[in-house]
Amino acid sequence: MQKFTSLTGVAASLEIRNVDTDMIIPKQYLKTIKRTGLGRGLFAELRYKEDGSENPDFVLNKPAYRNAKILVAEDNFGCGSSREHAPWALLDFGIRCVISTSFADIFYNNCFKNGILPIVVSPKDLEKLLDDARRGANATLSVDLEKQEIRGPDGGGVRFDIDPFRKHCLLNGLDDIGLSLKKAEKIERFEAKAKVERPWH
């Protein structure tokens, strides 16, 4: 998993409450188990018209936000079904950080397992960050995970809390497999001992 230490990039505002995982990546894109290529399906029902052409009114289709790395969203982001394709699609598009006042638990957990930083902020701080994200080409935010701080284009800062273990995993690029591999020597010793003590297994 790619490490997350700090990130500076364009922030796009998604001013919709209760964005569910079907809105993030519609069901027709779930046939694959590959993590790549899903970016084209991200928010497909909002990004594209029925004829397949782009919807020019959707934020990620606007020139200033096509390469957004941060998403500033309304309450209860990632609700609905527990599809891991949702963070895969965000990551494949290039979004590595989502900021909201609240997240659905399963989506929140899946973000950490895929190298995306989900940040919970107060409603007051969200309003400030949404305002920053509305600035078009000047909508640049800097996220510092080590300092647990978001800085806006005007230099103002927003602090955020994060579980220390999750922070450690992101800073070091450790997903569940990575955490297991760090204990490889202990696992091998256990297996070797088990073969001697229980050869019939």
MIKOL-235501 format. One record per residue: residue number from 0; residue in one letter; chain; x, y, z of N, C-alpha, C in turn. Coordinates in nm, 3 decimals. Example, Ala and Ser with C-alpha at 12.3 -4.5 7.8 and 13.67 -1.06 7.14 Angstrom:
BEGIN
(0, "A", "A", (1.319, -0.569, 0.780), (1.230, -0.450, 0.780), (1.320, -0.330, 0.780)) (1, "S", "A", (1.285, -0.225, 0.708), (1.367, -0.106, 0.714), (1.290, 0.003, 0.787)) 
// end
This chain:
BEGIN
(0, "M", "A", (0.084, -0.119, 0.000), (0.000, 0.000, 0.000), (0.088, 0.124, 0.000)) (1, "Q", "A", (0.050, 0.224, -0.079), (0.127, 0.347, -0.085), (0.116, 0.424, 0.047)) (2, "K", "A", (0.228, 0.476, 0.094), (0.229, 0.554, 0.217), (0.151, 0.683, 0.201)) (3, "F", "A", (0.094, 0.730, 0.309), (0.031, 0.862, 0.311), (0.099, 0.941, 0.422)) (4, "T", "A", (0.175, 1.041, 0.383), (0.240, 1.128, 0.482), (0.182, 1.268, 0.475)) (5, "S", "A", (0.186, 1.327, 0.357), (0.126, 1.458, 0.335), (0.076, 1.464, 0.191)) (6, "L", "A", (-0.017, 1.551, 0.168), (-0.079, 1.562, 0.035), (-0.118, 1.708, 0.011)) (7, "T", "A", (-0.075, 1.761, -0.101), (-0.119, 1.894, -0.144), (-0.180, 1.880, -0.282)) (8, "G", "A", (-0.302, 1.927, -0.296), (-0.366, 1.914, -0.425), (-0.498, 1.988, -0.431)) (9, "V", "A", (-0.559, 1.986, -0.547), (-0.688, 2.050, -0.568), (-0.795, 1.973, -0.491)) (10, "A", "A", (-0.881, 2.048, -0.423), (-0.992, 1.989, -0.349), (-1.122, 2.021, -0.420)) (11, "A", "A", (-1.203, 1.918, -0.443), (-1.334, 1.936, -0.506), (-1.442, 1.922, -0.401)) (12, "S", "A", (-1.544, 2.005, -0.408), (-1.654, 1.996, -0.312), (-1.768, 1.913, -0.372)) (13, "L", "A", (-1.819, 1.821, -0.292), (-1.935, 1.741, -0.331), (-2.044, 1.770, -0.229)) (14, "E", "A", (-2.127, 1.866, -0.262), (-2.223, 1.917, -0.163), (-2.355, 1.840, -0.171)) (15, "I", "A", (-2.343, 1.710, -0.140), (-2.457, 1.619, -0.136), (-2.447, 1.539, -0.008)) (16, "R", "A", (-2.554, 1.530, 0.068), (-2.553, 1.449, 0.190), (-2.584, 1.304, 0.156)) (17, "N", "A", (-2.540, 1.214, 0.243), (-2.570, 1.072, 0.231), (-2.527, 1.013, 0.096)) (18, "V", "A", (-2.407, 1.046, 0.052), (-2.354, 0.986, -0.070), (-2.326, 0.839, -0.041)) (19, "D", "A", (-2.400, 0.750, -0.108), (-2.382, 0.608, -0.079), (-2.282, 0.545, -0.177)) (20, "T", "A", (-2.245, 0.421, -0.148), (-2.142, 0.355, -0.229), (-2.190, 0.328, -0.371)) (21, "D", "A", (-2.321, 0.315, -0.391), (-2.373, 0.296, -0.526), (-2.358, 0.424, -0.608)) (22, "M", "A", (-2.365, 0.539, -0.542), (-2.341, 0.666, -0.611), (-2.191, 0.681, -0.642)) (23, "I", "A", (-2.108, 0.634, -0.549), (-1.963, 0.644, -0.570), (-1.920, 0.555, -0.687)) (24, "I", "A", (-1.965, 0.430, -0.689), (-1.934, 0.338, -0.798), (-2.056, 0.250, -0.824)) (25, "P", "A", (-2.134, 0.281, -0.928), (-2.257, 0.206, -0.955), (-2.234, 0.056, -0.976)) (26, "K", "A", (-2.340, -0.022, -0.951), (-2.330, -0.169, -0.947), (-2.278, -0.232, -1.075)) (27, "Q", "A", (-2.298, -0.168, -1.190), (-2.253, -0.229, -1.316), (-2.101, -0.236, -1.326)) (28, "Y", "A", (-2.032, -0.165, -1.239), (-1.885, -0.167, -1.242), (-1.827, -0.269, -1.144)) (29, "L", "A", (-1.912, -0.346, -1.077), (-1.864, -0.436, -0.973), (-1.826, -0.575, -1.024)) (30, "K", "A", (-1.827, -0.593, -1.156), (-1.797, -0.726, -1.211), (-1.649, -0.761, -1.203)) (31, "T", "A", (-1.566, -0.661, -1.183), (-1.422, -0.685, -1.177), (-1.373, -0.691, -1.032)) (32, "I", "A", (-1.265, -0.766, -1.011), (-1.200, -0.766, -0.880), (-1.065, -0.695, -0.890)) (33, "K", "A", (-1.039, -0.632, -1.006), (-0.918, -0.553, -1.022), (-0.939, -0.416, -0.958)) (34, "R", "A", (-0.833, -0.362, -0.903), (-0.843, -0.230, -0.839), (-0.819, -0.117, -0.937)) (35, "T", "A", (-0.778, -0.150, -1.058), (-0.749, -0.046, -1.157), (-0.862, -0.037, -1.258)) (36, "G", "A", (-0.876, 0.081, -1.318), (-0.976, 0.102, -1.422), (-1.111, 0.146, -1.371)) (37, "L", "A", (-1.128, 0.149, -1.238), (-1.258, 0.186, -1.181), (-1.278, 0.337, -1.175)) (38, "G", "A", (-1.170, 0.413, -1.194), (-1.182, 0.559, -1.190), (-1.281, 0.613, -1.291)) (39, "R", "A", (-1.290, 0.547, -1.405), (-1.384, 0.594, -1.509), (-1.529, 0.579, -1.464)) (40, "G", "A", (-1.553, 0.487, -1.368), (-1.690, 0.469, -1.320), (-1.723, 0.549, -1.196)) (41, "L", "A", (-1.624, 0.621, -1.143), (-1.647, 0.701, -1.022), (-1.758, 0.804, -1.044)) (42, "F", "A", (-1.860, 0.800, -0.960), (-1.974, 0.893, -0.971), (-2.034, 0.893, -1.112)) (43, "A", "A", (-2.035, 0.777, -1.176), (-2.075, 0.768, -1.317), (-2.212, 0.829, -1.344)) (44, "E", "A", (-2.307, 0.807, -1.255), (-2.442, 0.858, -1.281), (-2.452, 1.009, -1.266)) (45, "L", "A", (-2.353, 1.069, -1.201), (-2.347, 1.214, -1.192), (-2.257, 1.273, -1.300)) (46, "R", "A", (-2.152, 1.199, -1.336), (-2.052, 1.250, -1.431), (-2.097, 1.242, -1.577)) (47, "Y", "A", (-2.182, 1.142, -1.607), (-2.218, 1.119, -1.746), (-2.369, 1.132, -1.769)) (48, "K", "A", (-2.404, 1.178, -1.886), (-2.544, 1.183, -1.928), (-2.584, 1.045, -1.980)) (49, "E", "A", (-2.712, 1.027, -2.010), (-2.761, 0.897, -2.057), (-2.695, 0.853, -2.187)) (50, "D", "A", (-2.655, 0.950, -2.271), (-2.590, 0.914, -2.398), (-2.440, 0.887, -2.382)) (51, "G", "A", (-2.391, 0.894, -2.258), (-2.250, 0.865, -2.233), (-2.159, 0.986, -2.234)) (52, "S", "A", (-2.212, 1.100, -2.275), (-2.131, 1.222, -2.277), (-2.119, 1.279, -2.136)) (53, "E", "A", (-2.018, 1.361, -2.116), (-1.995, 1.418, -1.984), (-2.101, 1.521, -1.946)) (54, "N", "A", (-2.135, 1.523, -1.819), (-2.223, 1.626, -1.764), (-2.134, 1.745, -1.723)) (55, "P", "A", (-2.139, 1.855, -1.796), (-2.048, 1.967, -1.767), (-2.073, 2.034, -1.632)) (56, "D", "A", (-2.189, 2.006, -1.572), (-2.222, 2.068, -1.444), (-2.164, 1.994, -1.324)) (57, "F", "A", (-2.119, 1.869, -1.344), (-2.065, 1.794, -1.232), (-1.924, 1.839, -1.201)) (58, "V", "A", (-1.895, 1.855, -1.073), (-1.770, 1.919, -1.030), (-1.645, 1.855, -1.089)) (59, "L", "A", (-1.637, 1.722, -1.093), (-1.514, 1.657, -1.140), (-1.496, 1.666, -1.291)) (60, "N", "A", (-1.598, 1.716, -1.363), (-1.586, 1.737, -1.507), (-1.543, 1.881, -1.541)) (61, "K", "A", (-1.540, 1.966, -1.439), (-1.499, 2.104, -1.462), (-1.347, 2.111, -1.471)) (62, "P", "A", (-1.293, 2.190, -1.563), (-1.148, 2.193, -1.587), (-1.063, 2.207, -1.461)) (63, "A", "A", (-1.105, 2.290, -1.368), (-1.024, 2.315, -1.248), (-1.017, 2.194, -1.155)) (64, "Y", "A", (-1.112, 2.099, -1.170), (-1.121, 1.989, -1.074), (-1.094, 1.851, -1.134)) (65, "R", "A", (-1.056, 1.846, -1.259), (-1.036, 1.715, -1.324), (-0.925, 1.633, -1.259)) (66, "N", "A", (-0.830, 1.700, -1.197), (-0.720, 1.629, -1.132), (-0.726, 1.643, -0.980)) (67, "A", "A", (-0.848, 1.656, -0.927), (-0.865, 1.670, -0.782), (-0.806, 1.551, -0.708)) (68, "K", "A", (-0.739, 1.578, -0.597), (-0.681, 1.472, -0.513), (-0.753, 1.460, -0.380)) (69, "I", "A", (-0.836, 1.563, -0.349), (-0.906, 1.569, -0.221), (-1.054, 1.595, -0.249)) (70, "L", "A", (-1.139, 1.526, -0.174), (-1.282, 1.546, -0.188), (-1.336, 1.597, -0.055)) (71, "V", "A", (-1.407, 1.710, -0.060), (-1.471, 1.767, 0.059), (-1.621, 1.742, 0.044)) (72, "A", "A", (-1.676, 1.660, 0.132), (-1.813, 1.611, 0.113), (-1.902, 1.640, 0.233)) (73, "E", "A", (-2.032, 1.632, 0.209), (-2.130, 1.655, 0.316), (-2.141, 1.532, 0.407)) (74, "D", "A", (-2.234, 1.539, 0.504), (-2.250, 1.436, 0.607), (-2.275, 1.295, 0.551)) (75, "N", "A", (-2.231, 1.196, 0.631), (-2.262, 1.055, 0.608), (-2.214, 1.005, 0.473)) (76, "F", "A", (-2.088, 1.030, 0.444), (-2.030, 0.988, 0.316), (-1.998, 0.839, 0.320)) (77, "G", "A", (-2.031, 0.769, 0.211), (-1.997, 0.627, 0.198), (-2.097, 0.533, 0.261)) (78, "C", "A", (-2.220, 0.578, 0.281), (-2.322, 0.490, 0.339), (-2.369, 0.389, 0.233)) (79, "G", "A", (-2.459, 0.300, 0.272), (-2.508, 0.200, 0.176), (-2.431, 0.070, 0.185)) (80, "S", "A", (-2.426, -0.003, 0.075), (-2.364, -0.136, 0.075), (-2.214, -0.129, 0.100)) (81, "S", "A", (-2.157, -0.242, 0.140), (-2.018, -0.242, 0.187), (-1.917, -0.274, 0.077)) (82, "R", "A", (-1.934, -0.218, -0.041), (-1.846, -0.251, -0.153), (-1.709, -0.183, -0.141)) (83, "E", "A", (-1.604, -0.265, -0.144), (-1.468, -0.212, -0.137), (-1.431, -0.143, -0.268)) (84, "H", "A", (-1.511, -0.166, -0.373), (-1.487, -0.098, -0.500), (-1.497, 0.054, -0.486)) (85, "A", "A", (-1.569, 0.101, -0.383), (-1.585, 0.246, -0.366), (-1.451, 0.315, -0.340)) (86, "P", "A", (-1.373, 0.273, -0.239), (-1.241, 0.335, -0.225), (-1.148, 0.304, -0.342)) (87, "W", "A", (-1.163, 0.186, -0.404), (-1.080, 0.154, -0.521), (-1.104, 0.257, -0.632)) (88, "A", "A", (-1.231, 0.292, -0.654), (-1.265, 0.388, -0.761), (-1.211, 0.527, -0.729)) (89, "L", "A", (-1.223, 0.569, -0.604), (-1.169, 0.700, -0.565), (-1.018, 0.704, -0.587)) (90, "L", "A", (-0.950, 0.598, -0.544), (-0.804, 0.591, -0.555), (-0.761, 0.588, -0.701)) (91, "D", "A", (-0.832, 0.511, -0.783), (-0.796, 0.500, -0.924), (-0.816, 0.633, -0.997)) (92, "F", "A", (-0.913, 0.712, -0.952), (-0.934, 0.845, -1.010), (-0.823, 0.940, -0.968)) (93, "G", "A", (-0.765, 0.916, -0.849), (-0.657, 1.002, -0.800), (-0.687, 1.069, -0.667)) (94, "I", "A", (-0.803, 1.038, -0.608), (-0.841, 1.098, -0.480), (-0.783, 1.016, -0.365)) (95, "R", "A", (-0.702, 1.081, -0.280), (-0.635, 1.010, -0.169), (-0.685, 1.056, -0.033)) (96, "C", "A", (-0.775, 1.155, -0.033), (-0.825, 1.206, 0.095), (-0.970, 1.251, 0.078)) (97, "V", "A", (-1.055, 1.208, 0.171), (-1.195, 1.252, 0.172), (-1.222, 1.316, 0.307)) (98, "I", "A", (-1.281, 1.435, 0.304), (-1.310, 1.510, 0.427), (-1.461, 1.525, 0.441)) (99, "S", "A", (-1.514, 1.491, 0.558), (-1.657, 1.503, 0.582), (-1.680, 1.518, 0.732)) (100, "T", "A", (-1.805, 1.542, 0.770), (-1.837, 1.547, 0.913), (-1.862, 1.408, 0.968)) (101, "S", "A", (-1.896, 1.312, 0.879), (-1.920, 1.175, 0.923), (-1.912, 1.079, 0.805)) (102, "F", "A", (-1.873, 0.956, 0.836), (-1.861, 0.850, 0.735), (-1.935, 0.726, 0.782)) (103, "A", "A", (-1.982, 0.646, 0.688), (-2.032, 0.513, 0.722), (-1.913, 0.428, 0.767)) (104, "D", "A", (-1.934, 0.346, 0.870), (-1.823, 0.272, 0.932), (-1.745, 0.185, 0.835)) (105, "I", "A", (-1.816, 0.105, 0.753), (-1.746, 0.010, 0.665), (-1.665, 0.085, 0.561)) (106, "F", "A", (-1.722, 0.188, 0.501), (-1.647, 0.267, 0.403), (-1.525, 0.331, 0.470)) (107, "Y", "A", (-1.543, 0.384, 0.589), (-1.434, 0.449, 0.664), (-1.318, 0.350, 0.684)) (108, "N", "A", (-1.352, 0.229, 0.730), (-1.249, 0.126, 0.750), (-1.181, 0.087, 0.620)) (109, "N", "A", (-1.260, 0.073, 0.514), (-1.204, 0.034, 0.384), (-1.107, 0.138, 0.329)) (110, "C", "A", (-1.131, 0.264, 0.360), (-1.039, 0.370, 0.314), (-0.899, 0.346, 0.368)) (111, "F", "A", (-0.889, 0.321, 0.498), (-0.758, 0.300, 0.560), (-0.687, 0.178, 0.501)) (112, "K", "A", (-0.764, 0.076, 0.464), (-0.705, -0.046, 0.410), (-0.656, -0.027, 0.266)) (113, "N", "A", (-0.692, 0.085, 0.206), (-0.653, 0.109, 0.068), (-0.570, 0.236, 0.048)) (114, "G", "A", (-0.520, 0.294, 0.158), (-0.430, 0.409, 0.146), (-0.498, 0.542, 0.126)) (115, "I", "A", (-0.628, 0.549, 0.158), (-0.702, 0.676, 0.151), (-0.721, 0.727, 0.293)) (116, "L", "A", (-0.701, 0.855, 0.313), (-0.720, 0.916, 0.446), (-0.859, 0.978, 0.454)) (117, "P", "A", (-0.950, 0.921, 0.535), (-1.080, 0.985, 0.559), (-1.069, 1.072, 0.684)) (118, "I", "A", (-1.103, 1.198, 0.672), (-1.089, 1.292, 0.783), (-1.226, 1.340, 0.829)) (119, "V", "A", (-1.250, 1.328, 0.960), (-1.374, 1.378, 1.018), (-1.348, 1.516, 1.079)) (120, "V", "A", (-1.430, 1.613, 1.038), (-1.417, 1.750, 1.090), (-1.553, 1.797, 1.143)) (121, "S", "A", (-1.552, 1.907, 1.216), (-1.676, 1.964, 1.268), (-1.754, 2.031, 1.155)) (122, "P", "A", (-1.885, 2.049, 1.172), (-1.964, 2.121, 1.070), (-1.907, 2.259, 1.037)) (123, "K", "A", (-1.859, 2.328, 1.139), (-1.801, 2.462, 1.118), (-1.676, 2.453, 1.030)) (124, "D", "A", (-1.588, 2.358, 1.061), (-1.467, 2.342, 0.981), (-1.500, 2.294, 0.840)) (125, "L", "A", (-1.603, 2.210, 0.828), (-1.642, 2.164, 0.694), (-1.685, 2.282, 0.607)) (126, "E", "A", (-1.760, 2.374, 0.665), (-1.804, 2.491, 0.588), (-1.684, 2.571, 0.537)) (127, "K", "A", (-1.583, 2.587, 0.620), (-1.462, 2.658, 0.578), (-1.394, 2.585, 0.462)) (128, "L", "A", (-1.383, 2.451, 0.476), (-1.315, 2.372, 0.374), (-1.396, 2.364, 0.245)) (129, "L", "A", (-1.528, 2.362, 0.256), (-1.612, 2.367, 0.136), (-1.592, 2.500, 0.063)) (130, "D", "A", (-1.582, 2.607, 0.141), (-1.558, 2.739, 0.083), (-1.423, 2.741, 0.011)) (131, "D", "A", (-1.321, 2.680, 0.073), (-1.190, 2.671, 0.008), (-1.199, 2.593, -0.123)) (132, "A", "A", (-1.278, 2.485, -0.120), (-1.288, 2.397, -0.237), (-1.369, 2.459, -0.351)) (133, "R", "A", (-1.442, 2.565, -0.322), (-1.521, 2.630, -0.428), (-1.439, 2.730, -0.509)) (134, "R", "A", (-1.310, 2.742, -0.481), (-1.229, 2.846, -0.542), (-1.171, 2.809, -0.678)) (135, "G", "A", (-1.219, 2.703, -0.738), (-1.171, 2.666, -0.871), (-1.024, 2.633, -0.872)) (136, "A", "A", (-0.950, 2.696, -0.961), (-0.806, 2.668, -0.975), (-0.728, 2.699, -0.848)) (137, "N", "A", (-0.784, 2.780, -0.760), (-0.716, 2.814, -0.634), (-0.759, 2.726, -0.518)) (138, "A", "A", (-0.836, 2.622, -0.549), (-0.890, 2.535, -0.443), (-0.789, 2.430, -0.401)) (139, "T", "A", (-0.676, 2.475, -0.350), (-0.570, 2.383, -0.309), (-0.566, 2.369, -0.157)) (140, "L", "A", (-0.568, 2.245, -0.111), (-0.555, 2.216, 0.031), (-0.428, 2.135, 0.052)) (141, "S", "A", (-0.368, 2.151, 0.170), (-0.252, 2.070, 0.209), (-0.289, 1.992, 0.334)) (142, "V", "A", (-0.273, 1.861, 0.326), (-0.306, 1.773, 0.439), (-0.176, 1.714, 0.492)) (143, "D", "A", (-0.150, 1.736, 0.620), (-0.030, 1.683, 0.685), (-0.076, 1.581, 0.790)) (144, "L", "A", (-0.055, 1.453, 0.760), (-0.101, 1.349, 0.851), (-0.020, 1.348, 0.980)) (145, "E", "A", (0.109, 1.368, 0.971), (0.193, 1.368, 1.090), (0.147, 1.474, 1.190)) (146, "K", "A", (0.121, 1.595, 1.140), (0.077, 1.705, 1.226), (-0.074, 1.705, 1.250)) (147, "Q", "A", (-0.147, 1.620, 1.173), (-0.293, 1.613, 1.180), (-0.355, 1.751, 1.156)) (148, "E", "A", (-0.320, 1.807, 1.040), (-0.362, 1.944, 1.008), (-0.393, 1.958, 0.860)) (149, "I", "A", (-0.496, 2.035, 0.831), (-0.531, 2.073, 0.693), (-0.511, 2.223, 0.680)) (150, "R", "A", (-0.437, 2.263, 0.578), (-0.415, 2.407, 0.555), (-0.482, 2.447, 0.424)) (151, "G", "A", (-0.553, 2.559, 0.428), (-0.622, 2.609, 0.310), (-0.538, 2.706, 0.231)) (152, "P", "A", (-0.591, 2.751, 0.117), (-0.516, 2.844, 0.032), (-0.486, 2.978, 0.097)) (153, "D", "A", (-0.564, 3.013, 0.200), (-0.539, 3.140, 0.271), (-0.446, 3.121, 0.390)) (154, "G", "A", (-0.398, 2.998, 0.409), (-0.305, 2.970, 0.519), (-0.371, 2.927, 0.648)) (155, "G", "A", (-0.503, 2.936, 0.655), (-0.573, 2.896, 0.777), (-0.567, 2.746, 0.797)) (156, "G", "A", (-0.561, 2.702, 0.922), (-0.546, 2.560, 0.951), (-0.666, 2.499, 1.022)) (157, "V", "A", (-0.690, 2.371, 0.993), (-0.794, 2.293, 1.060), (-0.726, 2.168, 1.115)) (158, "R", "A", (-0.743, 2.145, 1.246), (-0.686, 2.026, 1.309), (-0.786, 1.910, 1.301)) (159, "F", "A", (-0.735, 1.788, 1.298), (-0.824, 1.672, 1.297), (-0.767, 1.561, 1.384)) (160, "D", "A", (-0.856, 1.476, 1.435), (-0.816, 1.362, 1.517), (-0.812, 1.236, 1.431)) (161, "I", "A", (-0.727, 1.141, 1.471), (-0.720, 1.013, 1.403), (-0.667, 0.909, 1.502)) (162, "D", "A", (-0.717, 0.789, 1.491), (-0.669, 0.680, 1.575), (-0.519, 0.659, 1.552)) (163, "P", "A", (-0.440, 0.653, 1.660), (-0.294, 0.641, 1.644), (-0.249, 0.520, 1.562)) (164, "F", "A", (-0.317, 0.406, 1.579), (-0.278, 0.287, 1.503), (-0.305, 0.305, 1.354)) (165, "R", "A", (-0.421, 0.362, 1.321), (-0.453, 0.387, 1.180), (-0.353, 0.486, 1.120)) (166, "K", "A", (-0.318, 0.586, 1.197), (-0.219, 0.685, 1.153), (-0.086, 0.617, 1.123)) (167, "H", "A", (-0.043, 0.531, 1.213), (0.083, 0.457, 1.196), (0.079, 0.375, 1.067)) (168, "C", "A", (-0.032, 0.306, 1.044), (-0.043, 0.221, 0.924), (-0.036, 0.304, 0.796)) (169, "L", "A", (-0.105, 0.417, 0.792), (-0.100, 0.502, 0.673), (0.038, 0.561, 0.650)) (170, "L", "A", (0.099, 0.612, 0.757), (0.231, 0.673, 0.744), (0.335, 0.573, 0.693)) (171, "N", "A", (0.313, 0.444, 0.724), (0.410, 0.341, 0.686), (0.363, 0.252, 0.572)) (172, "G", "A", (0.247, 0.285, 0.515), (0.198, 0.208, 0.401), (0.164, 0.064, 0.436)) (173, "L", "A", (0.105, 0.043, 0.553), (0.076, -0.093, 0.599), (-0.073, -0.125, 0.589)) (174, "D", "A", (-0.109, -0.214, 0.497), (-0.245, -0.267, 0.494), (-0.244, -0.397, 0.576)) (175, "D", "A", (-0.353, -0.475, 0.571), (-0.361, -0.597, 0.652), (-0.250, -0.696, 0.615)) (176, "I", "A", (-0.220, -0.706, 0.485), (-0.115, -0.797, 0.441), (0.021, -0.748, 0.491)) (177, "G", "A", (0.044, -0.619, 0.480), (0.170, -0.561, 0.527), (0.191, -0.582, 0.675)) (178, "L", "A", (0.083, -0.569, 0.753), (0.093, -0.592, 0.897), (0.128, -0.738, 0.927)) (179, "S", "A", (0.070, -0.830, 0.849), (0.100, -0.972, 0.866), (0.245, -1.002, 0.831)) (180, "L", "A", (0.294, -0.941, 0.722), (0.431, -0.967, 0.679), (0.534, -0.916, 0.779)) (181, "K", "A", (0.497, -0.814, 0.856), (0.590, -0.765, 0.959), (0.612, -0.870, 1.069)) (182, "K", "A", (0.518, -0.965, 1.077), (0.530, -1.072, 1.175), (0.570, -1.204, 1.110)) (183, "A", "A", (0.628, -1.197, 0.990), (0.662, -1.317, 0.914), (0.753, -1.412, 0.991)) (184, "E", "A", (0.854, -1.356, 1.059), (0.949, -1.441, 1.133), (0.880, -1.518, 1.244)) (185, "K", "A", (0.791, -1.452, 1.317), (0.717, -1.520, 1.424), (0.626, -1.628, 1.367)) (186, "I", "A", (0.564, -1.598, 1.255), (0.475, -1.696, 1.191), (0.554, -1.818, 1.147)) (187, "E", "A", (0.671, -1.794, 1.087), (0.755, -1.906, 1.041), (0.804, -1.991, 1.157)) (188, "R", "A", (0.841, -1.926, 1.270), (0.885, -2.001, 1.387), (0.771, -2.087, 1.443)) (189, "F", "A", (0.652, -2.028, 1.446), (0.534, -2.102, 1.495), (0.506, -2.222, 1.406)) (190, "E", "A", (0.513, -2.202, 1.273), (0.487, -2.311, 1.179), (0.590, -2.422, 1.194)) (191, "A", "A", (0.718, -2.384, 1.209), (0.825, -2.484, 1.224), (0.806, -2.565, 1.352)) (192, "K", "A", (0.770, -2.495, 1.459), (0.747, -2.563, 1.587), (0.626, -2.657, 1.578)) (193, "A", "A", (0.523, -2.611, 1.509), (0.402, -2.692, 1.494), (0.429, -2.820, 1.416)) (194, "K", "A", (0.517, -2.813, 1.316), (0.550, -2.931, 1.235), (0.620, -3.037, 1.321)) (195, "V", "A", (0.703, -2.991, 1.414), (0.775, -3.084, 1.502), (0.680, -3.143, 1.606)) (196, "E", "A", (0.597, -3.058, 1.669), (0.511, -3.102, 1.777), (0.385, -3.175, 1.727)) (197, "R", "A", (0.338, -3.141, 1.607), (0.217, -3.202, 1.553), (0.239, -3.240, 1.408)) (198, "P", "A", (0.328, -3.338, 1.383), (0.360, -3.375, 1.244), (0.243, -3.434, 1.166)) (199, "W", "A", (0.138, -3.476, 1.237), (0.022, -3.535, 1.168), (-0.068, -3.430, 1.105)) (200, "H", "A", (-0.045, -3.301, 1.136), (-0.130, -3.195, 1.080), (-0.088, -3.162, 0.938)) 
// end
